[in-house]
Amino acid sequence: MMMRASHQVVAVVALVCLASFAAAEDIATFSDFQLIEETREAVVAQDADAALNLLTEMQRRGTGIFAGAEKARCEEVIDLPEGISDWRFKGAARQAYITAAKSKALKAGACGCLFDGFSFDNFTSEILSKPGADLVNDDRAEFESYLTQQQRETEARYRDLETVCRSM
């Protein structure tokens, strides 16, 4: 009798595994649209297992809510020369660079990445008339002066642009 019960348990486990495998195979054959629809239905039905499997497939494909998840981030890149020993220099240079990038975005009315097409070298060439590789500790005063003149007004105007960009 005990042997027969264990065979039944094994049979049930095998069926569940086979069904899961078949469902996984089916998910892989769904079109992106079908995958999104099935996911929506699983979420509405509160079927957590199905929703998890479908969302995992969406993530694997990079579709639905995962579309564009692999895009590069928008980050400033500031390469300072090795001779810079003033620890406040990088902060002043970074803040001035971000402020200048925001000012450019305001002039263009652009909502994209602040740093696309505007490198740190472009910035130092415009503000200090020299490339970033030629910076020295004494240039910090120039960055701070730029910030004093530009940061407050630029920040206020840029917040308005950000609001418009988010609403799009």
C-alpha contacts under 8 A as a table, 3 or more apart, distances in Angstrom:
res1	aa1	res2	aa2	distance
1	M	4	R	5.22
1	M	5	A	6.51
2	M	5	A	5.24
2	M	6	S	6.40
3	M	6	S	5.31
3	M	7	H	6.36
4	R	7	H	5.11
4	R	8	Q	6.40
5	A	8	Q	5.08
5	A	9	V	6.36
6	S	9	V	5.05
6	S	10	V	6.18
7	H	10	V	5.08
7	H	11	A	6.08
8	Q	11	A	4.99
8	Q	12	V	6.20
9	V	12	V	5.13
9	V	13	V	6.17
10	V	13	V	5.11
10	V	14	A	6.07
11	A	14	A	5.07
11	A	15	L	6.19
12	V	15	L	5.10
12	V	16	V	6.22
13	V	16	V	5.14
13	V	17	C	6.17
14	A	17	C	5.13
14	A	18	L	6.00
15	L	18	L	5.00
15	L	19	A	5.98
16	V	19	A	5.06
16	V	20	S	6.12
17	C	20	S	5.08
17	C	21	F	6.11
18	L	21	F	5.05
18	L	22	A	6.07
19	A	22	A	5.02
19	A	23	A	6.04
20	S	23	A	5.04
20	S	24	A	6.10
21	F	24	A	5.06
21	F	25	E	6.18
22	A	25	E	5.01
22	A	26	D	6.14
23	A	26	D	4.95
23	A	27	I	6.16
24	A	27	I	5.11
24	A	28	A	6.35
24	A	53	N	7.81
25	E	28	A	5.24
25	E	29	T	6.69
26	D	29	T	5.27
26	D	30	F	6.64
27	I	30	F	5.28
27	I	35	L	7.20
27	I	54	L	7.07
27	I	57	E	7.35
28	A	57	E	7.36
30	F	33	F	7.86
30	F	34	Q	5.64
30	F	35	L	5.62
31	S	34	Q	5.05
31	S	35	L	6.01
32	D	35	L	4.99
32	D	36	I	6.25
32	D	58	M	7.92
32	D	63	T	6.82
32	D	64	G	7.83
33	F	36	I	5.19
33	F	37	E	6.25
34	Q	37	E	5.04
34	Q	38	E	6.02
35	L	38	E	5.18
35	L	39	T	6.09
35	L	54	L	6.82
35	L	58	M	7.23
36	I	39	T	5.08
36	I	40	R	6.18
36	I	58	M	7.77
36	I	64	G	6.42
37	E	40	R	5.09
37	E	41	E	6.26
38	E	41	E	5.06
38	E	42	A	6.16
38	E	54	L	7.44
39	T	42	A	5.07
39	T	43	V	6.18
39	T	50	A	7.69
39	T	51	A	5.60
39	T	54	L	5.64
39	T	55	L	6.77
40	R	43	V	5.19
40	R	44	V	6.19
41	E	44	V	5.13
41	E	45	A	6.03
42	A	45	A	5.06
42	A	46	Q	5.92
42	A	47	D	5.13
42	A	48	A	7.24
42	A	50	A	6.04
42	A	51	A	5.15
43	V	46	Q	4.81
43	V	47	D	6.17
43	V	48	A	7.12
43	V	51	A	5.87
44	V	47	D	7.79
46	Q	51	A	7.88
47	D	50	A	5.57
47	D	51	A	6.04
48	A	51	A	5.04
48	A	52	L	5.97
49	D	52	L	5.17
49	D	53	N	6.26
50	A	53	N	5.14
50	A	54	L	6.06
51	A	54	L	5.11
51	A	55	L	5.90
52	L	55	L	5.12
52	L	56	T	5.97
53	N	56	T	5.09
53	N	57	E	6.33
54	L	57	E	5.09
54	L	58	M	6.23
55	L	58	M	4.87
55	L	59	Q	6.11
56	T	59	Q	5.08
56	T	60	R	6.18
57	E	60	R	4.96
57	E	61	R	6.24
58	M	61	R	5.19
58	M	62	G	5.83
58	M	63	T	5.19
58	M	64	G	6.39
58	M	65	I	7.78
58	M	66	F	6.69
59	Q	62	G	4.89
59	Q	63	T	6.49
59	Q	65	I	8.00
59	Q	66	F	5.44
62	G	66	F	4.96
62	G	67	A	4.78
62	G	68	G	6.84
62	G	69	A	6.97
63	T	66	F	5.17
63	T	67	A	4.44
63	T	68	G	7.95
64	G	67	A	5.48
66	F	69	A	5.34
67	A	70	E	7.96
68	G	71	K	5.39
74	C	113	C	5.46
74	C	114	L	7.39
74	C	115	F	7.06
75	E	115	F	7.07
76	E	98	I	7.77
76	E	115	F	6.17
76	E	119	S	8.00
76	E	120	F	7.87
77	V	119	S	7.46
77	V	120	F	6.80
78	I	94	R	7.21
78	I	120	F	5.85
79	D	120	F	7.61
79	D	132	G	7.10
79	D	133	A	7.73
80	L	84	I	7.02
80	L	90	K	7.84
80	L	132	G	6.39
80	L	133	A	6.49
80	L	135	L	7.34
81	P	84	I	6.08
81	P	132	G	7.31
81	P	133	A	5.36
81	P	134	D	7.20
81	P	135	L	6.75
81	P	136	V	7.94
82	E	85	S	7.84
83	G	136	V	6.89
83	G	137	N	7.79
84	I	89	F	7.50
84	I	135	L	7.71
84	I	136	V	6.03
84	I	137	N	5.48
85	S	89	F	7.99
85	S	137	N	6.84
86	D	89	F	5.35
86	D	90	K	7.90
86	D	137	N	6.13
87	W	90	K	6.50
87	W	91	G	7.81
88	R	91	G	5.44
88	R	92	A	6.37
88	R	140	R	7.95
89	F	92	A	5.26
89	F	93	A	6.00
89	F	137	N	6.94
89	F	140	R	5.40
90	K	93	A	5.04
90	K	94	R	5.88
91	G	94	R	5.14
91	G	95	Q	6.09
92	A	95	Q	5.26
92	A	96	A	6.05
92	A	140	R	6.55
92	A	143	F	5.88
92	A	144	E	6.04
92	A	147	L	7.98
93	A	96	A	5.21
93	A	97	Y	6.03
93	A	140	R	7.00
93	A	143	F	5.82
94	R	97	Y	5.09
94	R	98	I	6.15
95	Q	98	I	5.17
95	Q	99	T	6.07
95	Q	147	L	7.38
96	A	99	T	5.06
96	A	100	A	6.12
96	A	143	F	5.81
96	A	144	E	7.39
96	A	146	Y	6.64
96	A	147	L	5.57
96	A	151	Q	7.77
97	Y	100	A	5.13
97	Y	101	A	6.15
97	Y	120	F	6.81
97	Y	123	F	6.44
98	I	101	A	5.02
98	I	102	K	6.14
98	I	114	L	7.81
99	T	102	K	5.10
99	T	103	S	6.18
99	T	147	L	7.42
99	T	150	Q	7.27
99	T	151	Q	5.94
99	T	154	T	6.78
99	T	155	E	7.42
100	A	103	S	4.98
100	A	104	K	6.29
100	A	123	F	7.28
101	A	104	K	5.09
101	A	105	A	6.25
101	A	114	L	5.46
101	A	115	F	6.42
101	A	118	F	7.08
102	K	105	A	4.99
102	K	106	L	6.16
102	K	114	L	6.38
102	K	154	T	6.96
102	K	155	E	7.75
102	K	158	Y	6.48
103	S	106	L	5.07
103	S	107	K	6.32
103	S	154	T	6.07
103	S	158	Y	7.65
104	K	107	K	5.13
104	K	108	A	6.22
104	K	114	L	8.00
105	A	108	A	5.10
105	A	109	G	5.60
105	A	110	A	4.99
105	A	111	C	7.12
105	A	114	L	6.46
106	L	109	G	4.88
106	L	110	A	6.69
106	L	157	R	7.60
106	L	158	Y	6.55
106	L	161	L	7.09
107	K	110	A	7.92
109	G	161	L	7.46
111	C	114	L	7.97
111	C	161	L	7.67
111	C	162	E	7.37
111	C	165	C	5.62
112	G	116	D	7.83
113	C	116	D	5.61
114	L	118	F	7.58
115	F	118	F	4.98
115	F	119	S	6.32
116	D	119	S	7.49
118	F	122	N	5.91
118	F	123	F	6.97
119	S	122	N	5.07
119	S	123	F	6.39
120	F	123	F	4.96
120	F	124	T	6.21
120	F	132	G	6.80
121	D	124	T	5.16
121	D	125	S	5.97
121	D	130	K	7.95
121	D	131	P	5.11
121	D	132	G	5.10
122	N	125	S	5.16
122	N	126	E	6.22
122	N	131	P	7.46
123	F	126	E	5.19
123	F	127	I	6.12
124	T	127	I	5.14
124	T	128	L	5.24
124	T	129	S	6.40
124	T	130	K	5.92
124	T	131	P	5.67
124	T	132	G	5.83
125	S	128	L	5.55
125	S	129	S	4.17
125	S	130	K	4.56
125	S	131	P	5.32
125	S	132	G	7.64
126	E	129	S	5.53
126	E	130	K	7.78
128	L	142	E	7.52
130	K	134	D	6.47
130	K	135	L	7.58
131	P	134	D	5.65
131	P	135	L	7.22
132	G	135	L	5.44
135	L	139	D	6.44
136	V	139	D	5.63
136	V	140	R	7.94
137	N	140	R	6.00
138	D	141	A	6.29
138	D	142	E	7.99
139	D	142	E	5.29
139	D	143	F	6.69
140	R	143	F	5.14
140	R	144	E	6.22
141	A	144	E	5.06
141	A	145	S	6.07
142	E	145	S	5.06
142	E	146	Y	6.16
143	F	146	Y	5.09
143	F	147	L	6.21
144	E	147	L	5.02
144	E	148	T	6.17
145	S	148	T	5.09
145	S	149	Q	6.34
146	Y	149	Q	5.26
146	Y	150	Q	5.99
146	Y	151	Q	7.80
147	L	150	Q	5.19
147	L	151	Q	5.00
148	T	151	Q	6.23
148	T	152	R	7.68
149	Q	152	R	7.76
150	Q	153	E	6.06
150	Q	154	T	5.98
151	Q	154	T	5.20
151	Q	155	E	5.86
152	R	155	E	5.35
152	R	156	A	6.38
153	E	156	A	5.29
153	E	157	R	6.28
154	T	157	R	5.27
154	T	158	Y	5.88
155	E	158	Y	5.04
155	E	159	R	6.20
156	A	159	R	5.43
156	A	160	D	6.95
157	R	160	D	5.34
157	R	161	L	6.64
158	Y	161	L	4.93
158	Y	162	E	6.13
159	R	162	E	5.03
159	R	163	T	6.29
160	D	163	T	5.16
160	D	164	V	6.48
161	L	164	V	5.12
161	L	165	C	6.14
162	E	165	C	4.98
162	E	166	R	6.12
163	T	166	R	5.28
163	T	167	S	6.41
164	V	167	S	5.25
164	V	168	M	6.68
165	C	168	M	5.38
